[in-house]
Amino acid sequence: MNLSWRTNAACRGLDPEIFYPVSDEDAEAAKEVCNRCPVQGPCLEHALGLREKEGVWGGCTERERRRIIRQRRRTA
């Protein structure tokens, strides 16, 4: 698994706690970082592939990632 994209991540060096909000409503700070990240797509695909259960990855909360997975299954 190639994780070299992580070296260009906007979140690199930030407090990881930002990306593990208590609720989806508290995820805005993390999403703002993700929205300006040059590797948002690879990060999201990484989380989808590993079925990450917690945190904000690629600008999506766990609930949003589950929705993406369901949508992809329907269109496959």
Buried (B, 14 or more C-beta within 10 A) or exposed (E): EEEEBEEEBBBEEEEEEBBEBEEBEEBEEBBEBBEEBEBBEBBBBBBBEEEBEEBBBBBBBBEBBBEBEEEEEEEE
